Amino acid sequence: YEDLQWLEIPEFNTQSAGSEAIVSADMGSLDANWQGQISRILGEVEPKGRMARLVVTVKDPYGMQAEQSGKPDLALGLFVTVKFKGKLLHDVVTIPRITLRDENTAWVMDQDQKLRIKSVAIIRDDRDDVILSEGLLEGDLLIKTNLTGVSDGLRLRPVVGENIQ
């Protein structure tokens, strides 16, 4: 439900365009992708999982038009995956979730090889990544390693040439 803010959902009884969608199904070697668009949201949010149901309209799901011929049918009851094109965000940065500290800070190494603790503003987070609207600068080197007893200005020794996880 919280992710709905990132999509364009037409208001009831309007002709406005909803977010684009790609509907796909695993059908072996066949090209099983269809272009769609959100046309509306169904009435209520499912209370247990806080899930909303969206209606995606696909033009010519059965390949009746010439440009769609040879494509498999988007049959009723077919299990599909739907990817939505969300709103475009400007002046943001995405960081790995593991680099987020204490809910709203990130550790970076400055040019003097000292640790700097920076407050960050989170606008979206998921399991693997966090999108920030402010707090980091271009060129900041994020610290992925978990350190104990950290303080702003702590001297660091970077490990060069190793792929640190």
Backbone bond lengths (Angstrom), bond angles and torsions (degrees), N, CA, C in turn:
res aa  C-N    CA-C-N  psi(-1)  N-CA   C-N-CA  omega(-1)  CA-C   N-CA-C  phi
1 Y - - - 1.456 - - 1.536 111.04 -
2 E 1.326 116.61 -40.86 1.460 119.97 -178.10 1.535 112.12 -64.19
3 D 1.319 117.70 -24.94 1.467 121.13 -178.74 1.527 113.64 -77.28
4 L 1.319 118.07 -8.83 1.464 120.59 -179.21 1.525 112.47 -61.57
5 Q 1.336 117.38 -27.30 1.465 120.30 -179.45 1.529 112.41 -62.26
6 W 1.320 117.87 -19.57 1.458 121.66 -177.44 1.524 112.36 -90.73
7 L 1.327 117.38 -1.67 1.459 121.77 -177.68 1.520 111.05 -115.43
8 E 1.334 115.29 154.76 1.460 121.61 172.53 1.520 107.22 -92.66
9 I 1.326 116.23 115.76 1.457 121.31 -179.81 1.524 107.62 -119.91
10 P 1.333 117.29 117.32 1.466 119.64 -177.72 1.521 111.91 -60.43
11 E 1.312 115.25 142.14 1.465 121.25 175.81 1.525 108.80 -71.83
12 F 1.313 116.60 156.96 1.461 122.40 179.00 1.530 110.30 -58.53
13 N 1.331 116.32 134.71 1.468 123.73 178.04 1.522 113.80 62.51
14 T 1.322 117.99 33.70 1.470 120.71 174.10 1.517 109.14 -121.61
15 Q 1.290 115.72 166.23 1.455 121.78 178.57 1.536 111.84 -105.24
16 S 1.329 117.31 11.95 1.461 119.65 -178.15 1.525 110.63 -66.54
17 A 1.327 114.93 153.41 1.459 120.99 -177.18 1.523 110.70 -86.52
18 G 1.326 115.34 136.24 1.456 121.00 175.46 1.517 110.73 -89.57
19 S 1.311 116.37 174.12 1.467 121.60 178.61 1.519 110.74 -59.34
20 E 1.324 114.58 145.78 1.462 120.47 175.62 1.515 109.56 -70.54
21 A 1.326 115.27 152.86 1.461 120.87 179.92 1.522 109.14 -140.35
22 I 1.307 116.31 149.19 1.456 122.24 171.04 1.519 106.73 -116.25
23 V 1.318 114.94 119.31 1.453 121.85 179.35 1.523 106.27 -100.94
24 S 1.322 116.82 127.87 1.469 119.38 -179.69 1.518 110.08 -136.40
25 A 1.331 114.33 152.74 1.463 121.41 178.10 1.519 108.02 -136.73
26 D 1.306 116.17 146.43 1.463 121.94 177.80 1.519 108.12 -82.14
27 M 1.346 115.28 102.41 1.463 120.60 -178.63 1.519 110.49 -124.67
28 G 1.316 115.79 38.46 1.459 119.62 179.44 1.514 111.85 72.71
29 S 1.330 116.73 -127.49 1.463 121.08 -175.39 1.531 113.38 -87.67
30 L 1.332 118.41 -3.75 1.465 120.87 -179.50 1.523 111.31 -75.99
31 D 1.326 115.98 148.29 1.460 121.91 174.30 1.522 107.93 -75.94
32 A 1.318 116.47 100.36 1.452 120.37 -174.04 1.514 110.59 -113.49
33 N 1.330 116.07 61.67 1.465 122.66 177.01 1.521 108.60 -126.32
34 W 1.322 115.36 139.04 1.449 121.20 177.92 1.514 108.98 -131.74
35 Q 1.329 116.45 140.77 1.457 121.79 175.66 1.518 108.78 -83.12
36 G 1.318 115.16 135.03 1.453 119.39 178.89 1.513 111.08 -140.62
37 Q 1.313 115.08 -176.34 1.454 121.21 -178.82 1.529 108.23 -155.00
38 I 1.345 116.22 139.90 1.460 119.49 176.98 1.522 107.78 -65.33
39 S 1.333 115.65 127.60 1.466 118.34 179.18 1.527 112.03 -107.71
40 R 1.336 116.81 -26.00 1.468 118.88 177.22 1.524 109.92 -171.54
41 I 1.321 114.57 170.78 1.459 122.16 173.50 1.523 106.82 -112.52
42 L 1.314 115.83 140.63 1.462 118.99 177.92 1.518 109.45 -79.62
43 G 1.315 115.60 154.57 1.454 125.58 -167.69 1.498 121.19 -42.16
44 E 1.302 119.69 -47.56 1.454 117.83 -169.46 1.524 112.28 -127.94
45 V 1.324 113.92 159.98 1.461 121.67 177.08 1.515 107.27 -92.74
46 E 1.330 116.11 133.01 1.462 121.34 178.56 1.527 107.82 -65.93
47 P 1.326 118.93 118.43 1.464 121.70 -168.92 1.525 115.35 -66.11
48 K 1.315 118.29 -34.09 1.462 120.22 -175.26 1.529 112.11 -70.00
49 G 1.303 117.46 -51.95 1.462 121.18 -176.87 1.516 114.19 -101.21
50 R 1.350 117.26 1.93 1.466 122.31 -178.63 1.536 110.92 55.27
51 M 1.315 115.80 43.23 1.456 121.74 -179.80 1.520 109.88 -101.85
52 A 1.327 115.51 139.71 1.462 121.61 175.52 1.525 107.84 -107.53
53 R 1.314 116.25 149.07 1.456 120.46 178.32 1.520 109.21 -105.97
54 L 1.328 115.52 126.31 1.455 122.32 179.43 1.518 109.58 -109.00
55 V 1.321 116.19 148.79 1.455 121.38 174.47 1.523 107.43 -103.65
56 V 1.329 115.82 123.82 1.458 122.44 177.87 1.518 107.72 -108.99
57 T 1.315 116.09 126.40 1.461 121.67 179.43 1.527 109.10 -96.76
58 V 1.324 115.35 128.61 1.465 121.67 177.15 1.521 106.96 -115.86
59 K 1.331 116.13 122.92 1.461 119.83 177.91 1.525 108.78 -75.85
60 D 1.280 116.39 134.61 1.459 124.05 177.39 1.537 113.05 54.32
61 P 1.323 117.95 58.84 1.469 120.42 -178.60 1.530 114.18 -67.16
62 Y 1.331 117.24 -17.29 1.469 120.41 -178.89 1.523 113.35 -104.21
63 G 1.326 118.24 9.79 1.454 121.85 174.87 1.511 114.57 64.35
64 M 1.329 117.17 40.48 1.459 121.02 -178.47 1.531 112.48 -82.07
65 Q 1.333 117.70 -22.62 1.459 120.75 -179.69 1.524 109.26 -87.46
66 A 1.318 116.01 153.76 1.464 122.00 -173.25 1.529 112.85 -56.46
67 E 1.345 116.93 -43.86 1.472 118.82 -176.98 1.530 112.70 -69.38
68 Q 1.322 117.64 -13.25 1.463 121.91 179.78 1.529 112.53 -101.37
69 S 1.331 117.64 -3.65 1.468 119.03 -175.03 1.529 110.09 -63.44
70 G 1.305 115.11 145.87 1.460 121.19 -178.72 1.518 113.35 89.80
71 K 1.302 116.42 -11.94 1.458 121.42 177.89 1.524 108.40 -85.39
72 P 1.335 117.47 143.19 1.468 117.92 177.13 1.523 111.64 -66.33
73 D 1.314 116.36 159.28 1.466 121.74 178.35 1.522 110.58 -74.79
74 L 1.306 115.37 142.90 1.465 121.36 170.84 1.522 105.64 -89.22
75 A 1.317 115.52 84.23 1.463 121.89 -171.91 1.518 111.77 -76.92
76 L 1.330 116.07 149.26 1.457 121.38 174.82 1.524 109.39 -60.10
77 G 1.304 117.11 137.27 1.456 121.98 178.25 1.513 114.71 86.85
78 L 1.335 117.67 -3.93 1.462 121.76 179.40 1.525 109.62 -71.09
79 F 1.325 117.68 134.00 1.453 120.96 176.10 1.524 108.78 -77.02
80 V 1.327 116.30 126.12 1.462 121.51 -175.46 1.523 110.74 -131.79
81 T 1.313 114.36 164.34 1.461 122.94 170.87 1.519 106.53 -113.49
82 V 1.326 116.34 135.61 1.461 120.02 -179.59 1.521 108.55 -121.64
83 K 1.334 116.02 126.85 1.458 121.99 174.93 1.520 107.74 -112.97
84 F 1.329 115.21 131.49 1.457 120.57 -178.02 1.510 110.51 -105.35
85 K 1.327 115.15 145.38 1.451 121.00 172.17 1.524 106.73 -89.06
86 G 1.321 116.33 112.56 1.460 121.16 -176.78 1.510 112.29 -87.40
87 K 1.312 114.87 -177.08 1.464 121.18 178.41 1.515 110.06 -67.09
88 L 1.315 115.77 143.53 1.452 122.19 179.56 1.525 109.86 -79.57
89 L 1.323 116.45 128.38 1.462 121.77 179.52 1.520 109.25 -103.62
90 H 1.322 116.45 140.87 1.461 122.00 179.96 1.521 109.64 -114.31
91 D 1.331 115.57 150.63 1.464 122.43 175.47 1.519 112.36 53.30
92 V 1.330 115.70 50.30 1.453 121.69 177.06 1.524 109.24 -125.77
93 V 1.307 115.44 164.51 1.459 121.07 175.71 1.525 107.72 -135.82
94 T 1.337 115.96 142.51 1.453 121.87 177.44 1.518 108.63 -107.20
95 I 1.328 115.76 130.75 1.466 120.59 178.50 1.524 108.83 -125.92
96 P 1.332 117.26 155.20 1.463 119.08 174.97 1.529 110.18 -63.81
97 R 1.307 116.47 140.63 1.460 121.36 -178.14 1.531 111.99 -57.38
98 I 1.318 117.90 -33.22 1.468 120.71 -177.70 1.522 112.68 -66.38
99 T 1.338 117.85 -14.29 1.465 120.05 179.03 1.523 112.35 -91.58
100 L 1.319 117.33 -2.73 1.464 121.20 176.74 1.524 108.78 -83.01
101 R 1.321 116.69 129.25 1.477 121.84 -177.49 1.520 110.00 -117.95
102 D 1.315 117.11 143.62 1.463 122.66 174.03 1.521 112.62 46.07
103 E 1.332 116.84 42.72 1.462 123.13 175.13 1.523 115.29 71.90
104 N 1.334 119.34 -37.03 1.469 118.20 -175.17 1.533 113.64 -146.86
105 T 1.323 117.53 30.11 1.464 120.20 174.57 1.526 109.55 -132.87
106 A 1.314 114.75 159.28 1.463 122.03 174.17 1.523 107.50 -134.52
107 W 1.318 115.69 148.03 1.457 120.54 176.81 1.517 108.54 -99.97
108 V 1.328 115.64 132.21 1.460 120.69 176.55 1.519 108.99 -130.55
109 M 1.330 114.83 158.16 1.458 120.74 174.83 1.529 107.78 -103.66
110 D 1.332 116.50 125.89 1.462 119.52 179.42 1.526 110.66 -84.54
111 Q 1.335 116.89 -179.14 1.463 121.45 -177.00 1.530 112.87 -66.94
112 D 1.320 118.09 -17.31 1.469 122.37 176.53 1.525 111.42 -92.89
113 Q 1.318 117.00 12.38 1.462 124.13 -179.60 1.531 112.00 59.27
114 K 1.318 114.52 41.13 1.460 120.69 176.45 1.518 108.97 -117.10
115 L 1.320 114.94 146.81 1.453 121.34 178.78 1.522 109.85 -75.29
116 R 1.327 115.08 132.30 1.461 121.06 174.63 1.525 107.55 -122.28
117 I 1.313 115.95 131.09 1.458 121.54 177.80 1.521 107.14 -97.75
118 K 1.336 115.47 117.19 1.460 120.37 -175.86 1.513 110.82 -114.19
119 S 1.324 115.90 133.91 1.465 120.98 172.81 1.520 108.25 -75.58
120 V 1.330 115.95 138.92 1.458 120.66 -178.94 1.528 109.39 -127.25
121 A 1.330 115.70 154.12 1.468 121.98 177.76 1.526 107.89 -107.74
122 I 1.322 116.45 115.60 1.470 122.66 -177.28 1.526 109.20 -91.47
123 I 1.341 115.40 129.32 1.461 118.22 175.24 1.530 112.22 -109.76
124 R 1.330 116.84 -18.86 1.468 120.37 176.50 1.517 108.13 -160.97
125 D 1.317 115.14 140.27 1.457 118.91 173.91 1.512 109.67 -140.60
126 D 1.316 114.53 150.04 1.455 120.27 174.82 1.521 108.22 -138.07
127 R 1.283 116.72 -164.35 1.461 120.66 -173.79 1.527 113.06 -62.25
128 D 1.332 118.15 -38.67 1.463 121.23 -173.58 1.520 114.91 -107.94
129 D 1.324 118.00 -29.33 1.462 121.70 -172.00 1.519 112.26 -130.68
130 V 1.335 114.68 160.63 1.458 122.32 176.22 1.526 107.15 -131.52
131 I 1.328 117.27 133.84 1.461 121.42 177.07 1.523 107.89 -102.78
132 L 1.334 115.02 127.40 1.459 121.88 -176.90 1.518 110.45 -112.93
133 S 1.331 115.67 142.95 1.461 119.62 176.53 1.524 111.52 -99.36
134 E 1.326 117.37 -19.52 1.467 120.08 177.70 1.519 110.54 -161.66
135 G 1.334 114.69 161.21 1.456 120.57 175.75 1.513 113.72 121.95
136 L 1.331 117.74 -30.42 1.454 120.70 179.23 1.524 110.05 -114.06
137 L 1.324 114.75 152.14 1.458 121.35 178.57 1.518 109.31 -112.86
138 E 1.321 115.52 156.86 1.459 120.18 176.40 1.523 108.49 -59.16
139 G 1.311 116.02 132.18 1.459 121.02 179.41 1.520 114.23 93.98
140 D 1.332 118.28 -9.31 1.465 120.11 176.44 1.533 109.34 -59.86
141 L 1.318 116.16 135.79 1.453 121.81 178.43 1.526 108.94 -99.07
142 L 1.318 115.82 109.25 1.467 121.09 -178.87 1.521 110.67 -73.36
143 I 1.313 115.51 143.00 1.457 121.46 177.23 1.523 107.87 -99.60
144 K 1.334 115.65 120.28 1.455 121.16 -179.72 1.524 111.78 -93.43
145 T 1.320 116.63 -25.43 1.458 121.19 -175.89 1.516 110.88 -70.52
146 N 1.320 116.01 138.02 1.451 120.81 176.14 1.530 108.42 -80.06
147 L 1.306 117.43 122.01 1.457 122.81 -179.09 1.520 109.23 -115.42
148 T 1.331 115.66 151.73 1.462 119.01 176.04 1.518 109.08 -108.68
149 G 1.312 116.11 152.89 1.455 121.38 177.43 1.511 113.66 61.48
150 V 1.324 117.24 41.33 1.461 120.08 -177.36 1.525 111.37 -82.80
151 S 1.306 114.74 151.36 1.462 121.82 172.21 1.513 107.65 -149.67
152 D 1.318 115.03 154.30 1.459 120.06 179.68 1.518 109.22 -59.48
153 G 1.331 117.02 129.08 1.464 121.77 179.63 1.518 114.01 96.75
154 L 1.335 117.73 -1.33 1.463 121.63 178.71 1.521 109.65 -58.10
155 R 1.322 116.92 132.04 1.476 122.14 179.49 1.526 108.55 -71.31
156 L 1.337 116.08 134.47 1.456 122.38 -178.50 1.517 111.19 -116.17
157 R 1.307 114.90 154.52 1.462 120.50 174.09 1.531 106.58 -123.51
158 P 1.335 117.35 103.71 1.468 119.57 -177.61 1.519 111.09 -70.21
159 V 1.317 115.46 146.91 1.452 121.77 174.86 1.525 106.01 -97.41
160 V 1.321 116.34 117.52 1.461 121.50 -176.14 1.524 109.47 -99.78
161 G 1.321 115.10 137.32 1.457 120.82 172.89 1.519 114.57 84.56
162 E 1.310 118.55 4.40 1.461 121.07 177.52 1.513 109.24 -112.87
163 N 1.318 114.98 145.82 1.457 119.89 176.32 1.526 107.25 -92.26
164 I 1.303 116.66 100.20 1.455 122.43 -176.37 1.519 108.28 -89.21
165 Q 1.314 117.22 130.30 1.462 121.53 178.77 1.466 110.54 -94.21
